[in-house]
Amino acid sequence: MKIRTKAEFFKLWEAGVLGNKLRTWRQWDDAVFEGDTRGMFGFREIGKAGGGKFEIVPYGQIQLTAIRWDAEHRKFIICEAAPDHRGLIQGEVCRLVGGYHGMLGFVRNGKRMRDSIRDGDLKVVSGAQVTDLLNRFMDPASRDDLDALLDLYPDATVEFTCYEIPVGCIPGRSTIFWEVRNY
């Protein structure tokens, strides 16, 4: 199987079928009702090439931010903010002849993947080096999830971040899968 477009990916990701992700909401009142009052929340503009605007706000600013973004005619999704200060490794991997191949790095700055690549934070790695890093920093259940995604989408690249604490919708996982793509 292949995921050919960002729109196709986003539907699968939002439905929760591409591994562990942060909780997301389409309506601000759902985020207020279900969200952690101590937490931070990300507003991500959707439907724009290049990622669109992204803003992180505290729980108490969810409603005001949603009203402002609505007034700016932005289509958006609200998500839990990732605990970037607790990140271990970030990157993307695929399977090629000879094993895993990808770009990985130790990043705790909350940068978008494209920015980390541009800034040289991630390094090209392959084979046993990728396997070693995954085994050291990805919890076993998330590792199984990664392998299942690469089995289901054998030509895809999978983007992820491993954290030192459990994160996301699936209990016991410490890895968030940001994207699975063939495009």
C-alpha positions in Angstrom: 0.0 0.0 0.0 1.0 3.6 -0.6 0.1 6.9 1.0 0.3 9.2 -2.1 -0.8 12.6 -0.8 -0.6 14.7 2.4 -4.5 14.8 2.5 -4.6 10.9 2.3 -2.1 10.7 5.1 -3.9 13.2 7.3 -7.2 11.3 7.1 -5.5 8.1 8.2 -3.4 9.9 10.8 -6.3 11.7 12.3 -8.3 8.4 12.4 -5.5 7.0 14.6 -4.5 4.1 12.2 -0.9 5.2 11.8 0.5 4.5 15.2 0.7 6.6 18.3 -0.1 10.3 18.0 -0.9 13.3 20.2 -4.5 13.8 21.0 -6.2 16.1 18.6 -9.4 18.1 18.4 -11.3 20.0 15.7 -13.3 22.1 18.2 -11.9 24.3 20.9 -14.5 23.3 23.4 -13.6 19.6 23.0 -10.0 20.5 23.7 -11.1 22.4 26.8 -13.3 19.6 28.0 -10.9 16.7 27.3 -7.5 18.4 27.7 -5.2 18.6 30.6 -5.7 22.0 32.4 -1.9 22.1 33.2 -0.9 21.4 29.6 0.1 23.3 26.5 -1.8 23.0 23.2 -0.7 23.4 19.6 -2.8 25.1 17.0 -1.8 23.8 13.6 -3.0 25.3 10.4 -4.2 22.6 8.0 -4.8 22.5 4.3 -1.7 24.7 3.4 1.4 23.5 1.6 4.5 23.9 3.6 2.9 23.3 7.0 1.1 26.6 7.6 1.1 28.5 10.9 1.7 26.7 14.2 1.2 28.3 17.6 1.6 26.8 21.1 -0.7 28.2 23.9 -1.5 27.3 27.5 -4.8 25.6 28.4 -6.3 28.9 29.4 -5.8 30.5 26.0 -7.4 27.8 23.9 -10.8 29.6 23.4 -9.2 33.0 22.7 -6.8 31.5 20.2 -9.5 29.6 18.4 -11.6 32.8 18.1 -8.6 34.7 16.7 -7.7 32.0 14.2 -11.4 31.8 13.1 -11.4 35.5 12.6 -8.2 35.1 10.5 -10.1 32.5 8.4 -7.6 29.8 9.3 -8.6 26.1 9.1 -6.9 24.4 12.0 -6.6 21.4 14.3 -5.8 21.6 18.0 -3.4 19.1 19.5 -1.6 18.4 22.7 1.8 20.1 22.6 4.6 17.6 22.5 7.0 17.5 25.5 9.9 18.6 23.3 12.1 19.2 26.3 11.9 15.4 27.0 12.7 14.3 23.5 15.4 11.7 22.9 15.8 11.2 19.2 13.9 12.6 16.2 14.0 11.5 12.6 12.7 9.5 9.8 13.4 6.0 8.5 12.5 3.8 5.7 13.6 0.3 4.7 15.9 -0.2 1.7 17.9 -3.2 0.5 20.3 -3.8 3.3 18.0 -2.6 6.1 16.9 0.7 7.6 18.0 4.0 6.2 17.2 7.5 7.5 18.0 10.7 9.1 18.2 10.8 12.9 19.4 13.1 15.6 19.3 14.1 19.2 17.0 17.1 19.3 15.2 18.8 22.2 14.4 22.0 20.5 10.9 21.4 19.1 11.8 22.2 15.6 9.8 20.9 12.7 11.5 18.0 10.9 12.3 20.1 7.8 14.0 22.7 9.9 16.1 20.1 11.8 17.2 18.7 8.5 18.0 22.2 7.1 19.9 23.1 10.2 22.0 19.9 10.2 20.6 18.6 13.4 19.8 15.2 11.8 22.4 13.0 10.2 22.1 10.3 7.5 22.4 6.9 9.1 21.8 3.3 7.8 21.8 -0.3 8.5 23.1 -1.5 11.9 23.5 2.1 13.2 19.7 2.8 12.7 18.8 -0.5 14.3 21.0 0.3 17.3 19.5 3.7 17.8 16.0 2.4 17.5 16.7 -0.4 20.0 18.2 2.1 22.5 15.7 4.9 22.3 12.4 3.5 21.0 10.3 1.5 23.5 9.6 -2.1 22.4 5.9 -1.5 21.6 6.6 1.5 19.5 9.3 -0.4 17.7 6.7 -3.1 16.9 4.5 -0.3 15.6 7.2 1.1 13.4 7.9 -2.3 11.9 4.1 -2.8 11.3 3.9 0.5 9.5 6.9 -0.4 7.3 5.4 -3.8 6.6 2.0 -2.2 5.6 3.6 0.6 3.7 6.9 -1.0 2.5 8.0 2.0 0.4 7.1 4.6 2.9 9.2 6.9 5.1 8.1 7.1 8.7 8.8 10.3 10.7 8.8 10.1 14.5 10.1 11.4 17.8 11.1 9.2 20.8 10.6 10.7 24.3 11.9 9.7 27.7 8.3 9.6 29.0 5.0 8.0 27.8 3.2 10.3 25.3 0.2 10.2 23.0 -3.1 8.3 22.6 -1.8 4.8 23.1 -0.9 4.0 26.7 2.7 2.8 27.4 4.2 4.3 24.2 7.0 6.9 24.3 7.2 7.5 20.5 5.0 9.8 18.4 4.6 9.0 14.7 4.3 12.3 12.9 4.0 11.1 9.3 4.0 8.0 7.1 4.5 9.0 3.5 5.2 7.9 0.0 5.0 11.4 -1.5 
